[in-house]
Amino acid sequence: MSDVEYDVAILGSGPAGYVGGIRAAQLKLKACVIEKDKPGGVCLNIGCIPSKAIIHEAEGFAALARMEELGIKVERSGLDYSRVLGKSRDAAETMARGVSYLLKKNNVPLIPGTGKITGRGEISLSDGKKIRAKNILIATGSSPKQIPGFEFDGETVISSDGAVLLAKLPKRILILGGGAIGCEFAHILSSFGVEVILVEMLDHLLPLEDAETVAVLERSFKKRGITVLTGTKALEMKKGKGSAAVTLEERGGKKRVEEVDKVLVVVGRGSNTAGIGLETVGIKTDRGFIPVGDYYQTSVAGIYAAGDVVASPLLAHVASKEAEIAVEHMAGHPTIPRIDPDSIPGAVYTEPQVASFGVNEERAKREGIAYAKALFPYRGAGKSVAIGKSEGHVKLVYDPKTHEILGAHIVGAEATELIHELLLAKQSELLPEDIATMIHAHPTLSEAVMETARTAEGWVIHV
């Protein structure tokens, strides 16, 4: 006989798990969340939150150079990076406590322990207890992927987890993977004076982003002294005492060897689906992901999955929304069927920032989508010049006949905030002319969004 009865039991307390638990409680479902580690999952503990805390400190440190332009002498040699780590851990712990508080406030028990599905509607805990629930939501997240020959050792070869928890900076580091995580750590480490070599196998950094937009980031990185090697793969690594020699093959077959103190491997993440009992109930994975229906239900009635265990963008905000849809479906509450991939905003916290949603030029050409584009440079917005951040642009991709917004791509200061005006316009079925004719405060960076819309309408003012 079970110890407890719930309407929904959730495996994992990350952005999918805890949000799913709270939303379930709001819909009058009796819910519990099971967590083997700290509440908040990867995002709050060793991902989104602590990394952004480190980025904040990195940008503050880099800003000291601007003080010298004002004639202020700044001594920067006394940096104690362990204090940066301390601040990031404080932020993570504060957020973890916040998750615990929110679950408690909503009467959702946070049950410590490792859970495993041992039958339909049954989860067995590591302490022997069993939990029975009408529904189960799998939200166990993901872990860093390893590549042969470059396995993590926690010292010379580290994952994104290890990079977040660094207490001492290396002098020279090679980053394998030019996706969002690789670019963000290149930004962080370079800002603190580390010599960075950033390697990406594909043709440009942030391979899923608009190439014209990413080119601005690549130029900025190179100007800062970051070595950017695209179209390049790592062949082998030889470890020394506290160092590594990595052989790289560049485009065209040219080889080079880089001697570094550390190698950061960030080539993606794999779903945490092993050892949670999927085979017990007959759920099979596809490339490591759990197949789901329109409302994130699995092939087994009463079992749902959301977040990084599902084949959708591995983003915290996606995980949260998927969990909301899943529990709303459980409750019989009106909800949307599955997330539209073109409505998902992407955000990369580099300098300059990169943000986007929807169709980019490469995809439009590949899929035969008719499109037009409008681009406005940041330097045309007075605020960007005033704050010394005029690098970047706002780019709009739209239907040449109807002017329907298909996608947007921003590179520049506060891009991760600005993207939402354009996304809201798309979601609300507004057209560029609606943005173009709306008064925007001056001086603001959002004027660049307005001017991009005016470019699409053929009456741009400030360029």
N, C-alpha and C positions, 0 to 999 in steps of 0.2 A: 504494500500500500504506500502511496506517495506521502511525502512529508508536507507538501504545500500544493495548492491548486491555484493556477493562474490562467488568465485569458491569453497572455503572451509571455513567454520567457525568451530573453534576448541574450545571445552569446556574444559578449564583447561590449565595452563601454566607450568606444571611440565615437567620432562624429555621427556614425550611423546608429550605434547602440544606444547612447544616452539620449539622443534626440528622439529616436524611435520610442524609447521608454516614456519620455515626457509627453510626446504626442499621444501615445496610447492612453496615458492617464487622463489627458484632456478630453479624450473621447469615451471616458468612463470604463476603460478596460483595465482590469487588474493586471499589472505588469511587474516584472522583476528583471534586473540586469545582472548578468554573471560576468565577473572580471577576475582574471588570474593575476593581473599586475595592478598598476595604478589606474584610477579612473581617468578617462579622457583619451585613451589609446595613444597611438603613435603621434597623431597631430598635436595634441596638447603637451605631451611629455618629451618626445625627442624629434618632433617634426615642425609643423607650421609655427607654433607659438615660440618655442625657444630659438628657432632659427631667425625669426623676425626680430626677436629681442637682440640677437647678435648683430643682425644687419643694422639695426638702429644704432648700436654702439660703434659699429664699423664706420658708418656714415658720419657720426659725430667726431670720430678720430680723424677721418679724412678731411673734415671741415676745418680742422685746426690750420691747415695750410692756407686757407683763405684769410685767416686772421693775420697771417704774415703780410698779405697784400695790403693790409691796413696799417702796417708798420708795427704790429704787435709781435714781439719775440716770444715764440712758444717752444718750450722744451718738451720734446716728444719721446725722449729716450727712456723714460721711466715706465713704459707701459707694462702693466702686470696683467697678462691675458687671463689669468685664473680668475680675476675679478669680473671680467666680461662673462666668463663661464658662470660665475656665481649669480650675476644679474639674470642671465637666461634661465638658470635653474629656479630662481625666485619666481620668475614669470610663469614657468611651467607649473610649479607647485601651487601658485595662487590659482591658476586656472583649474588644476585638478581638484583643489578644494571647492572651487566654484561648481564643478560638475557634481560633486558629492552633495553639495548644498541644494542644487536644483533638483536632483533626484529625490532627496529627502523632502523638500518642499512640496513635491508632487506626489508624495507617498509611494514612490517606486523604490523598493528595497534594492540596495547594491550588495550583491552576494559575492564574497570573495571565494576564489577557488577556480580550478580548471574544470570546465564542463565538457561533456561528451554526449552526443545524441546516442541513446541506447534503445530507442524504439520510437514509434510514432507518438508524439506528444510527451516524450520522456527524455530528460537530461539527467545524467548521473554526474555527481560532483566528485572531486578528488578525495573528499573526506568520507565518501560512501553514501552520502545523502542523495535522494532522488527528488527531482522536481517534475511535477506533471503540469502540462499546460495545453490548452486547446490549440494554441499556435506557437511556433518557434520561429524566431528571426535570427538567422545566422549573420553576424556582423563582426567576424574575427579578423578583418583587416589584411594587411600584407607585410612582407619583409623584404629587405634589400636582396636583389639578385646577385649571384656570384658568376664569374666567368672562369673557365678552366685556365689554370696557370697564374691566376691573380686572386686566389682565395683569400678571404679576410683572415688576418692574424691578430688584429686589434692593435698592432704596433706599427709595422711598416705599411701594411695594406689595410685600409680602413673603409668602412661603409659610411653612409650618410649619418647613421647613428653615432659612429665613432667621431665623425667630424663635428657634430653638435656638442659632443662631450669632451672635445680637446681642451686640455688645461694649459698646454704650452704650444706655441706656434712653431711650425717647421720653418726652415729658411727657404726651402724649395720644395714644391709639390707638383705632382702630375695628376690631373683629374681626367679619368676615363669616363666620357659621357657628357655630351654638350646639351643635355636637356635642361629643364627648369632647375633641378637640384644642382647639377654641375655648374650652370651659369651663376646661380646664387652664391655658391661657395667660392667660385672664382672671384666674384665681386667682393665677398667678405674678406677673403684672405689677402687679395691684392690691396684692399683698403688698409689693412694692417701691416703692409710692407712685405708680405710673402711673395716670392717669385713664383708665378703660376704658369703652368703649361696646360692648356685646355684642349683635349683631344675628342674629336667627334668623327665617327665613321662616315656619316652622310655628308651631303654637299654643304650644309650650313648649320650653324648652331640652332637650337630650338627647331628641329626638323618639321614639326607639325605646324609651325607658325608661318605667316606670310614672309616670303624670302626678302622682298624689298624692305619690309619693316625690320627684320632681323639684321639686315646689312648695316643698319644704323648702330645697333648694339655691337656688332663685330668691330666696326670702325672705332667705336668708343673704347672697347676692351683693348684693342691693339695700341691705341693712343696712350692708354694708361700703362702700357708695358706688359700686358698679359699676352703670352704667346698662344695664338689661336691656330690650331691645326685641324682643318676640316678635310674630309675625304681621306682620313688617316686611320689606320688600325694598329693596335698593339699586338705584336707578334709574340714576344716572350719577356720574361723578367728574371733577372738574377739578383738575389738578395745579398747584401753585404751586412756589415755590423751597423745597424741603425740607418741603412740606406738601401736603395734599389737602383739597378740599371735596367731601364726599359727600352727595348728595341721597337721602334715604330716604323711603319711603312706608309709613306705619303703617297698621294695621288701620282701615278706614273711609275710607281715601283721604287722610288728613292727611299733608302733606309737611313735612319738616324737613331742614335742612342742618347737617351736622356738620363743623367744621374740626378736622383732626387732623394730627399729625406723620407718622403711619404708618398704613397699612391692612394688616391681616393677613387674608389670604383662606384660609379652611380649610373648604371646602365639599365635601370628599371627596377621594378618591384614584382614579387611573386605573391599570389594569394595564399593566405593561411587556411588552406582547406584540408591539409593532412592531419590525421589524428583526432578529428572532431566527430567521427562516427557516421560520415556520409554513407559509407558502404553498408552500414547496418540497416539503413532504411532504403537502400537502392538508388541513391542519388549519385550520378556519374558526372565528373567534371569534363570540360572541354578546354584543352590547353591550360588547365589549372583553374579555370573559372567555373562557377556554378551557373548552368543555363537557367534562365528565369523567363516567366511570361510577362505580359503587359503590366502587371501589378507586383512584379518581383516575387511571384510565387514559383516555387520549384516544381519538379515533376511529381512530388509527393504532397498530397493534400495536407494543408495545415503547416507546411514548412516554407518559409520565405527566406530570401537572402538579399542583402543590400551592402553597398560600399565596395571596398577593394576586392571582395570575393566574386564580384560580378564583372562581366566584360564591358565595362564602361570606363570613362576617364577616371583615373585614380586620384580624385580630388575630394577634399573634405566636404565642400559644399554640395558636391554630387551625392556623396554618401548620405548626408543628412536628408536631402530631398527624397532619395530613394527609400529611406527608412520611413519617412512621413507617408509616402504613397502606400507602402506595404501595410502599415498599421491602419491607415484609413480604409484600405480594402478589407482588412480583417474586421473592422468595426462596421462595415457597410456604409461608410461615410462617402459622399461624393468626392471623387478625386480624379486626377488626370491619369491617362494610361501611359506609363513610361515617360522618361524625360526626352524631350527633343534635343538631340546632340547639338543642333545649331543654336540652342538657347543657353548653352553653358558658357559662362565667361571663364577665360583663362587668365591667370595673373602670374607674372614673373617679377620678383622683387630685386631687380638688378639696378644699376645706375648707368643709363636710363632704364626705367621700368618698361615692361612690355605687357600689353593686355589685348585680348581679342575675343571674338565669338564668330561663329558662322563660317561662311564661304570665304576662302582666300583665292588669290589669282591662280595659284598652281592647281588647286582643286577644280576651279571653274574650267580651266583648260583641259584638265584630265577627264572631267565628266561631261564636257560639252555644254556647260551652263553659259547661256548668254549673259554677259555682264558689262558694266562700265565701272570706272573707278573715279573717285575724287580724292585728292590729297592736298592737305594744307600743312605747311611747315610751322613748327612751334614758334620759330622766330617772328612769325607774323602776329603773334599774340603778345601784347606789351608786357603782360605779367611775366612771361618766360624770360624776357630780356632783363626785366627789373630784378629778378631773383637769380640771374646768372645761370639759367637752365634752359637755353634756347635750342638745345639739341633734340631733334625728334620730329615726328609728324603724326597727324591723324589721317587715317585712310578709310574711306568708305567704299564698299563694293555693293553695287545695286543693279537692279534690272534696268537695262537701257530703255525699255518701252514704258513700263509701269512705274519705274523709280522705286519699287519695293526694295527695302533694305535687305541685303543678303548676308552681309557680314561687316565687321569693322575691326580695324587693327591700329593700335596706338603704340608708339614708342616715345617715351619722354617722361618728364617729371609728373608724378601722380597719375600715370596712365591707368593704374589699377583702380583708381577711384573714378576717373573720367569715363571709362568704358560703359558704365551702367546707364548713363543718359541715352546712349545709342541703343543699348540692349532694351531698355524700357520702351523706346520708340518702336523698335521692331516688334516687341511683344504686344504693343498696343496698336499695331498696324498703322503707325504714323509714317509719313513720308519725309524725305529730306527737307521739303519746303516747310513742313511744320516746325522743324528745328531752326531752319534758316530765318523764319519770321518771328521766332520767339526772342524776346529781349533777354540778353545775358548780361549779368553785371560786369562792369569794367573797373579795374583790370582783373581778369580771371583767366586761368588756363582753359576753362570751359568755353571761352570765346573761340578757341581753336576748333572745337566741335561744331560750333555754329558756322564758322567760316568754311569748314569742310562741306557742310550741308549746302551752303551758298555756292560753293564750287560746283557741286552736283547740279544745282539749279541754274548755273551760268551767270551769277552775279556776285562773285566774291569781291570783297572790298579791300582787305589788307594784304594784298600780295601783288 
